[in-house]
């Protein structure tokens, strides 16, 4: 019962969120307006059309969300192929609305299967809904995220189906209300009665405009300009232990990963934590022959280190040199290192960006691109970086979260290599400096997106555009904003002109993850100023180096056109 309530409420909230806005004109014109009745005259489409449009949308949305990723993977098709098919169908239907001969051409293949009125766009509209559902899938909140994770990892039980169905019903309610309201509005305005043909053309133009906009990601740009007025509702719905347990937001437990609980993270000795989970949902491979995939089952006989990382993560940047050194020292002696790149930001899903980041860090071992976080979830992972050490029989023997303990991890690698091949001659241990900051000496990683913000020096941190004032008394290890800012889920950007960020920190080095283009001005603790020129894809920029680690204040002037993602420390 709890799953049904959460699904319904999550669906209704999603149904009134900004992500719905791009499809509303099409729902209004093709779902509602075309079924309007004027003075008892026959309607151009059945009165039931709004219900069938929404039913088609909910059907494709549900099926694609639950099984789309798995089905495409099984067919070895790109993950976005369904979206592009949906866009193409929208263009064809839109063209049919505008040009009747095109509509007749589209109907011709189906005329043997059904009556013409059932398949034409003047019919019940189920096909229109199916196409809309294919492009509607990316709209997601916490509840849908849990559904997508379940689908991507293959865990589609009755509870997942129940949650998905209730979520879909919740989404359909506001959409159906909008379609019916649109029909009522059209029926009440006399001007529409003499312009039925104009309504069809307008509907066709709206459908084609939606398709073109989707192709060029225009809706995402528009949504960034519209504050997500439902974000707090979404967070409130799942911000309690009972809801998180029901949705398994704290880590999806399945038959593959249930035994990982037998391991204590960062233990000082080898343990036995069950068979290593599969690498799932990998979109591409880097540093393998021809981009070929690696199957862990085929690696039996080798010791395998699965390293979760993200190229802009400062903690990962400090740990990667150790992993690179281990790969170089032991790869010919039975060690297979696999880097699983699980993106923290959307820009980290670009394979070119990942490849450039890997080259800069000297990574030559295979990299699995885990863009959907399917493998991350299958390992119940929660940290960047994280290491899973697997012995020659395929059993997880050690789990390491975060930085540090490199000598201990290497010692375990050597133990497992010797156990797999007792006669192996191992080289001396690697000698890579441990740059892990001393515990308690640095400020925690600071995110400016509202989804991860935790140390803002103010009472509220609303998403969308707001005007902030720098506080007179700012607590240590916090950041504050001044001027006009637009707060997004992953980053913050000046609304117009130049805005300020003030950071009170304890660290010897400070880096900022910045995107866009412009010159950021940084005022240091001694009053001096430096410029940081930002351009290209988002990446990490050094703003403080060589500090003594004591408390300091950093004032940053950020121009419009630059996105601030986070501060990282060392």
N, C-alpha and C positions, 0 to 999 in steps of 0.2 A: 504494500500500500504506500509506503514511504517513497519507493522508486517512482510510482505513478504520479504522486503529488509533485515530486521534484521535477520529473519530466514535463508535466503539464505546465507548471509555473515557469520552468526554464524555456519552454517553447513559446509561451505567451510573451515573455520578456523579449525573446529573440524576434518575435513577430512584430514588435513595435519599436525595434532598435533601428539605428541608421542603416544597417546593412540591408534592410528591406527596401529602402527608398528607391534604388534603381529599378526594381521590378513593379513598383506600384502603378506607374502609368500604363504598363501592359496589362496588369490585373484589372485596372479601371476600364480600359478601352476594349480589351478582348474578352474579359470575364464578365463585366457588368453591362457596359453600354450596348453590346451587340445582342443582348437578350431583352432589351427594353421593349415594352409594348406601348403602342400609341393608339388610344381610342378604340381598343378592341381589335385592331388590325393584326394580322399574323406577324409574329416576330421574325427578324432575319435569322435568329438562332433560337434553339429551344430555351424555355425558361429555366431549365435545369443547368444551363451552361456554366454559370459561376461555380456550382458545386463540382462539376466535372473538371473544370480547369484547376481548381484547388486540389481535387482528388488526384489528378495526374501529377501535379507538383509534389504532393506529399508522397505519392508512390515512388517516383524516381528519386526524390530526396532520401527517402528511407532506405531503398535498396542500394543506392550508390554509397550512402554513408556507411552502411553495414558491411557491404561486400564488394564495393567498387574497387578498392585498393587491392584486395586479395585476388579478385578476378583478373584485373589488368596484369598483376604480377604473374599469375599463372599463364596468361596469354603472351607474356613478354612484350606488353604494350606500354607506352609512356603513361605516366600517372595523370597527365592532363588531357588525354585523348578524348575522354567523355565530355569534358568542358568544351573542347573545340567542336565536337559533334553537335552539342547543344547549341552553340553559337551559330553553326551553319544551318541548323534546322530553323532557328529563329529568323535568320535572313531569308530562307526560302518561304516560310509562312508569311513573313512581312511582305515579300515581293508578291505573293499570291493575293494578299489583301489589296494591294495597290493595282496590280495588273491581272484582271480576270483570266486571260489565257494561261498565265503561269499557274494559277490555281487549278485550272482544268488539267494542265499537264501533270501536276503533282497528284491529282486525284486518280488519274488513269490507271496506275498500277493496282489500285485498291478496289476498282469498280466491280471486279468479280467476287470480292470477299464481302462487300457490304453495300448498302444503299448509298448513293452519292451523298445524301445529306448527312450520313454518319461519318464520313471521312473528310468532308470539306471543312474548312475553317469556320463556315457558317453552321457547323454541326455542334456537337456537344462540347468540344474544346479539350478533350482528354489529351490529345497529342500536344496541344499548346502547353498544357500543364506539365507533361513529361519533359519537354524541352526546357521550360523554366526551372524545373527541379534540378536539371543537370548543371545549370549555371548558378543555382541558388546554394548548392552544397557548401561553398567556402564560407558562408555566413556562420560564425561559430561563437559560442560562449562556453563557460565552464562545463555545462551539462553535455553539450555536443562534443566538447573536447574529450570527455570521458568515453563517449560512444565511439568516436573516431579511433581512440587508442585501443579500445576493445576490438574493433574491426580490424585494425592494422596488425594486431598481434594474433588474430585468429580466434579470439575468445568471444564467440557469439553464442551465448547460452540464452536460456529463457529470460534471465534478468536483463541482459542487454537488449533483447528484442522488445521486452516490455518497456524499458526506459526509452528506446528509440520510438516506439509506436506512440507512447504518451507524449513525447516531445513533439513528434510530428503533428499530433492532434492539437497540441497547444499552439504551434506555429500557425496552423490552418485557421484558427478562430479569428484573429484580427484580420488576416488576409480575406477571409470570406465576408466578414463584416464590411470591409472596404469595398469588395466587389459588389455586394448587394446595395451598399450605399451609393455607389456609382451608378448602378442601374436606376435606383430611385431618383437620383438627381437628373439623369437624362430624361426620364419619363415626365418630370415636372417642368422641364424647360422646353417651351414650344419650338424654339429655334432648331432644336435637334431633330424635330419630326420631319422637316423637309430636307434634311441633309444626311440621310442614312449613308449614302455613298461617301460623303465627306468623312463620316465617322470611321468607315472602313479604311479609307486612305490614311487618316490620322493614326489609326491603330497600327497599320502597316509601317508607317514612318517611325512610330514609337518603338516597334519591335526591332526594326533594323538599327535604329539609333542605340538601343540597348545592346544589341549584338556587337556593333562597332565599338561602343564604349567599353564593353567587356574585353574585347580583343586588345585594346590599348590600355587596359587597367584604369580607365577613367573613374569608375565607381570608387576605387580605393583612394584616389586623389580627392574626390569630393567628400568621402567619409572622413578623411583627415581634417577637412575644414569644418565638419559638423561635429560638435561635442557629442560623445557617446552618453546620452542622457540615461541610458539603462545600465551603465557599467557598475554603478554602486548597487543596483538591484541584483545584478548577476553575482557580484561578490557576496552580498548579504545572503543570497540563496544557498551558497555553498560554504560560507565561512563559519562552519560549526562542525564539531567532530562527527556527529551522527550523519550529516550529509556527506562528508568526505569519506566516511566508511562505506556508506551506501553506494557512492560513485567510485569508490576505490581510487580516489585522487591521490592518496598517499603512496601509491605503488600497486600496480596490477599484479596480483598473485595468480599464477597458473601452474599447470603441471610441470612446465619446464623450469620455472624459477623458484618453486616453493622451498627447495632445500637450501637456497642461498641464505635463508634465515639461520642456518646452522653455523654460519661464519660470523665471527666478531670482527668488525671492521678494524683495520690497522693492528691486527694481532701480531705478536712478536714471534710466532711460530706457525708452521704450516697446519692447516686444518682441512677437513673434508666437507665440502659444501654442495655435493651433488653434481650431476652432469651439467656441463656448461650450456646455457641456453643458446639457441640459434641466433645468428645475425639476420634479423628480419627487416623487411621494408627498405633495404638499401637501394638508393636510386642510381648510384653509379660507383665505380671503383677507380681510384687513382693509383699509379705506381704498380700496376699488375700488367702482365702481357696482354695487350689488346683490350685492356679494361675488363678482363675476365674476373668473375666472382670467386671468392674463397669460401669453401664449405668447411666448417670446423670439423665435421665428421671425417673429412679427408686428411685432417692434420694429426690424427692419432699416430703416436710414435714421436711427435714433437712436443716440446714445451711451448705453450702459446701465451703471450701477454696481450690482452685486449685493453687498449688505452683509450678512454673517452676524453675528448678534448674539443676545443673550439679555438679557431686561429686568433681571435681578438682577445681571448681571455688571458689576462696577465699572469694568473696562477699557472695556466698551461704553458705559457711562454717560458716560465722559470723551470718547469718540470721536464719539458720536452728534451732539452739537452741530455738529460740522464737517459731517457728512453732511446734517443738516437745513439748514444754511446753503447748502451746494452745491445742494440741491434747490430752495431758494427763489431762488437767484441764476440758475440755469441751466435750470430745468424748461421754461420757455417758449422756450428757445433750442436744444432738441434733446436734453436730458439726461433720461433715465428712471432714477430711483432705485428699486430694489426691495430692501426689507429682508427677508431670510430669517431668521425667528426659529427657531433651532435650540435647543431647551431643554437646559439643563444639569442641571436638576432636574425631578422629576416634576410639581411644582406649577406649573412654567412651561408645562405643556401645556394649562392652562386658558385658553381664548380670552379670557374676561373679564379674567383677570389680565394677559394680554399687552396687551389693549386699554387697560387702566388704566395700565400701564407706558408704553405708547406715548404716551398723552396727557400724562403727567407729563414726558416728554422732548420734547414738541412735535413728534412725528412725524406728518406728514400724508401722506407718500408710501405707496404700496402695501406691505403686509406679507404675506408668504407664511408660513403656519404649517407648519413642517417638523417635526411632532411625532415622526415615526418616523426622523428624521435621514436620510431617503432622498436629499434634495438635498444635504445636507452630505456624504454619502458619494459621491454622483455627482460632486461637485467635489473629492473627495479632501481635504477640508478638515480641519484639526486645531486651529484657533484661534478664539477669541472675542476681539476682533472680527477679521474678515477681509474684504478688499475684492477683488472681481474686476471689472476695468474692461474693458468690451467696446466695440469700435468699431462704426461704422455698418454694417459688413458682417457683423457677428455673430462677429468674431474676438476672443478674449481677448488683450488687449495689456499688461495689468499685473496682478500679484497682490501684495497687501499684507497681511502678517500682523501682528497686534498694533497697538499704539498708535503714534502719532508719524508723522513724515514727511508731515504734512497739506499743507503748501505744495507739496511735490513731487507728491503725488497730484492736487491741484487744478491744478497746471501741466499735467499729462498730460490731465486732463479738458478743459482749454481747448484743448490741441493737437488732440485728437480732434474737438471741436466745430468748430474751424476747418477741419480736413480734410474734415469731412462737409458743411460749408457755408462755403466760402471767404469769402463776403461778410458773415458774421455779425458783428454789433457786440457784443462781450462787455463786460460791466461790469467795474469793477476787481475784483481778487481779494478774496475775503471776508476779514474780520478777526475771527477767533474765537481767543481765547487758547488756546495749546497747554498743556494741563495735564498732559501726560505726565510722570510722575516721572523725574528724572534716573537713568540706568542705574546700578545698584549702590547707590542710596540708599534702597531700600525692601526690606522683607521680601517674599518671594514670596507669592502668594495661598495661603492656608492652608485646607485642607479637613479637616473632622472625620469625614467618612464614610470607611470603610475602603477603598473602591474608588479613592480619589484621595489618600489621606493620604501625605505625603512628608517632613514635618519634625516628627514627633513626638519629644519628648525622652524616649525610653524604649526598651527593648529589643524589646518586642512590642506590637502594637496589635490585639488579637483582636476579631473581630466577636462581637456578643452582649453579655450583661451581664458586667461585670468591676468589680473594685474597684481604684482607682489611688491612688498616693501621689505627692504633688508632690516632685520631686527637690530636694536641697539645692543642687546646682550645675547650673543649667540652661543649655545652650549658647545662644548668640545666634541669633535668627531661628528659634526653635522654639516649640512650645506643649506644655504638660503638663497632665495632668488630676489631680484629686484627688477622692476619694469614689467613690460608685457610679455608673457610667455604663453605658448600653446603646448599643453602637456598631452603627449600621446602615450600609448601603452608601452612603447620601448624607448622613447626619447622625448626630449623637450627642445623647442625651437623658439627664438624670439618672434613675437607676433608681427612686429614692424620695428625698423630702426635697430638700435643696439640695446641689449638687455644685459643684466649682470648675474653672475654666480659668485657667491662667497663661500669658501670652504675652510673650516677649521679642522686641522688634521695632525696626526702624529705619524710621520713616515720619512724615510730618507729619499724616496723617489715617488713622484706622482705622474701618472699618465692619464690622458683623457681619450676616450673613444669618441671621435668626431666624424661627421659626414657632411656632405654638401660642399660649398665653396665659399671662401671668404677668409679674412685675417682676424684671428682671435688674439686679443691683447691680454697678457697675464701680468699682474702686479704681484711681486714677491714680498716676502716678509720684511726685507730690508728696504722696501720702497722702490726698487728698480722695476722696470717694465721690459718684457720681451714679447715679440710677435710670433705667433704660430700660424703659418700659412696652410689652410685646409683646402684640399682638392681631391677629386676622385672618389672612389668608393670609401665607405666608412672604415676607419682603421684607428689604431692606437697611436697617439702622439705624446712624446715626452714633454712635460711642462715644468717639472722640478727634478733636479738630479743633485746628488752630493749634499743633501741636507743632513743635519746631525740626528734626525729622528725625534727631536723635541717638538713641542706644540708650535704650530705655525699657522698663518692665515694667508690664504690665496684669494685674490680678487681677479675675476675673469670677466672681460667684456666680450660678449658674443654678438656678432652682427647678424642681421636677418639673412637667411640663406644657409646658415650652419645649424646642423642638428647635433645636440649633445646627448650622448647615450649613457656614459658612465665615467666615474673616476676609479682608477685602480692604483694600488699602493705597493710599495716594496721597502 
